[in-house]
Amino acid sequence: MNQSRFSWFNATSLTFGFAFLYLPMLILVIYSFNESRLVTVWAGFSTKWYGKLLQNDAFLDAAWVTLNVGIWSSTIATVLGTMAAYVMVRSGRFLGRELFSGMIYAPLVMPEVITGLALLLFFLAIGLDRGMVTIILAHTTFSMCYVSVVVTSRLITFDQSLEDAALDLGCTPFDAFRSVTLPIIAPAVISGWLLAFTLSLDDLVIASFTSGPSSTTLPIKVYSAVRMGVSPEINALSTLMIGVVTAGVVAFSLASRKIMINRKSDF
C-alpha cells in the first residue's frame, strides 16, 4: 500500500501555490487598516476607512443594487437550472434534446463580451430600458447553466428507486419530487445558488452592457474608482466582501456537515 510521504518539493510547491492565491488578499486586508491615504505606505493601524466607507452613499447604493441583483438572479437561476437538470436527467431522449442541452451549456463557453453585447441588442430590440431588471435577466441567463451542471451531477447519482417507491405509495410526481428528491439534492441546489450568487457579485463585463445610469453595480463602481487611483476605501470594501464570502462558505460547510450527520444518524 502506497503512503504519501512528506517531501520538500511538495511543501515548497504547496507554499508557493497558497502564496500565489492568498498573499495578494492578505496584503489587501492588511492595508485596509492603514492610517495613510497612500495604499503603498504603512503609517499605522486605523479603522477610519471603514467608517468613511459606510458614509459613502455611492458605494452603499451600488452595494444595495448588487445585493438585490445577486439574490433575485441566483434564486431564479436556481429554479430554472434545477428544472433544466431534472429534465435532462429524467426525461431520457426526446426531440430537440441536443439543442436544449446546447442552449443550456452555451453560456459556459461563450465569451462574456459576446453574451453582454447580445443581451444589450436584445433589450434594445424589445424596447426594455436598461436597469436592475435587465441586469437580473442577464445574470440569470449566464448563471443558470452553472446551477444546471451542479444539480445534474447530483441527480445522476441519485437513487431513483426512492422516488419510485414514493409514487407506488400514492404520491403524485410533484409530491414525490418535493418530499423525496428535493431534500436529497438540497446540498447541490444550495451549492448552485451560492455559485450563481458569487458569479453575480463578481460580474463586471455583462453588467456593464446591461446596466443603466440608476443601476450601477458594485464591481462597476469599484472599477470606475480604481481607474482614478486606488483608495483605502476600496481596500476596506474588498475586505468586507472577502469576509462576507468567507462567512457564507463556512456557514454552508457547517450546514452541509450537520445535514450529513443527521442523515447518517437516521440510518
N, C-alpha and C positions, 0 to 999 in steps of 0.2 A: 504494500500500500504506500503510495507516494504521499509524502508530507511536505507542506510548504515550509521552506527554510528561510530565515532572515538573511538578507544579503545587503551589502552597502549599496549595490546598484539599485535594488528595489526601493530601499529607503531614500536614496537620492532622487530617483525618478518620482516617487510619491511626494517628496518635499517640494521639488520644483513644480510639479503639477498643481498642488494645492496653492503654492505661492502665486503661480500664474493666474489662477482663478480668483483667489480671495484677497491677495495683497492689495490690489487697487481699491477694493471695497473697504478694507481696513484703513487704508490711508485716508479715504474719503470720510469715513466715520470719525477718525481722529481729528481731522482738520475742520469738521463741523463744529467742534468745540473750541476753535481758535479765537483768540481775542482780536487779532488783527483782521483787517478787511482784505489784506493780501493773502490769498489762499496758499501761497508757497512759503510764507514766512510765519513761523510759530512765535506768538507773542504772549502766550499764557492761556490758561484754561478759562473758558467763559461759555455760558449758555444764552448769551444775548441774541444770537442769530436765530435761535428757535423762537424767542419772543417776537422778534421782528417778522419772522415768517408767519406767525399767527396773526399779525396785523396787516399782512399783505393781502389786500382784497383780491387782486388779480390772480394770485396763486390759489387762494381759497376758492374762488369761483371756478377756476379750471379744475381743481381737485373735486369739487362737487359734480361738475359735468362728467368728469372721468369716472367717478364712482357710480353715478346713475347709469351711464352708458355700459359700464362693466357688468353691473348687476342685471340689467334688462337683457343685454345681448347674450350674456352667458346663460341666463335662465332659458331664453327662447332657443338658443343653440343646443342646450342640453336636451330639451324636449324633442326638438326636431332631429337631433343627432341620434338619440335613443330610439326614436321611431324608425329612422332610416336603418340603423343597425339591426333592429328586430326584423324588419322586412328582408334585409339582405341575408340574414342567417336562417330565418324560419320559413321563408316563402319558397325556397328552392329555386328552380329555374322557371322564369316567366318571360313573356315577350317584353323586350326592352330592358332586360336586367343589366346587360353590359353597358348600355347607355346610361342607365340610372346609376350604376356603380361609378362610371367615369365622371359623371357630373358631381357626385359626392366628393370624390377624391381629387378632382381637378385643382381646387384651391391649394392643395398641399404642394404642388409643383409649379403653380402659376406665380410668376414674379409679382410682388406686391404693387409695383408701379402699374403693371398691366391691369391688375384687379381694381386698383383705385381709379384709374382712368376709365375703365369700362363702366364702373358703377357711377362715376360722375356723369358720363354721357347718358347713361340710362336715366338717372334722376332728372337731368335737363330735358330729356326727350318726353318724359311723362309730366313735366311741369312741377316737380316736387322741390320746394325750396330747401336748400341745404341748412341743416341744423342738427339738433340732437337725434331726431327721428332717422335721418339719413345715416348718421354715424352708427346708430344701433343696428340698422338694417345691414350696413356694410360689415360691421364686426360679427354679426350673426352669420353672414354669408361665409366668411373665411374660417370662423372658429367651429362651425357645425361639423366640418369634416374631421377635426381633431377629436371631438366628442364621439363621433361615429366610430373612429378607429379604436378608441379605448373601450367602448362598450361592446363592439364586435368581438374583440379579443376575449372578453369575459363570457359572452354568450356562446362562443364556440365551445368552451369547456364546460358549459352549464349542462347538468344532467336533466334532459328533457322529460325523463320519466316522472320527475316530481310534479311537473306541470300536467302531464297526462293523468297522474293519479288524482289531482285536484279536479280535472274535468270529469273523470269517472265518478267522483263523489258528488257531482251535481253543480260544480261551479261553471259559470259562463266563462268564455275566453278572457273577457276583461277582468273578472273577479280572480281568475287563476293567475293572470299577469300581475294584478295588484297585490294579491295575498302571498304568492309563492315566488314568482320570478323577480319582481322588483326588489323585495327585501334582500334577495341573494346577490343581485347585481348592483345593489346600492353603493358599495365602495367604488365600483367602476364609474357609476353615474356621478358620484360626488367628485371623483378624480377628474372626470371630463369637465365638470362645472368649474373646478379650480383652474384647470388648464385653460379653458376658454376665458375665464376672468383674468388670469395672468396675461394672456395674449392681448386682451383688450386694454389692460393697463399699459402695456408696453408698446402698443401700436403707434407709429408716427406717420408712416407713409400713406396708408389708406385713409387715416383720419384727416390728413392734410388735404386730400382730394374731396372729401365728403363733408367737411365741417364748414360752418358758416361764421359770420362775424360775432354772433352771440353765443357760439357753442365751441369755444376753444378748449381743447383737452389739455391735460397736464403735460404730456410729452411734447406737444406743440409749443406750449408756453415755455417749458424748460429749454427747448431747442432755440427758440427765439431769444431767450435771455442769455444763453451761453454764447450766442453769436456776438453779443455786446460785451462779453467778458464774464469769466466765472466768478460768481458771487458766493460768499459763505452761506447765504440763504439757500442756494441751490444744494450745497453740501448738506445742510440741515434737512432740506426736503428729501434728498436722496436717502439720508439715514433713516428718516421716518418711514419711507417706502420699504426699505430693506427690513426694518423692524416689523412692519405690518405683514409682509410676505413671510418672514421667518415665523412669526406667531401663527399665521394661518397653516403653514406646513407642519409645525409642531402640534397644533391642535388637531389637525386631520390625522396625523400619525397616532396620537394618543387615542382618538376616537376609533380609528380602524383597529388598533390593538385591543381596545375594550370589546369591540364587536366580535373579534376573533375569539377572545377568551370566553365571552358569553356563549358563543356558538359551540365551542368545544365542551363547555360545561353542560350544555343541553344534551350532548351525546353521552 
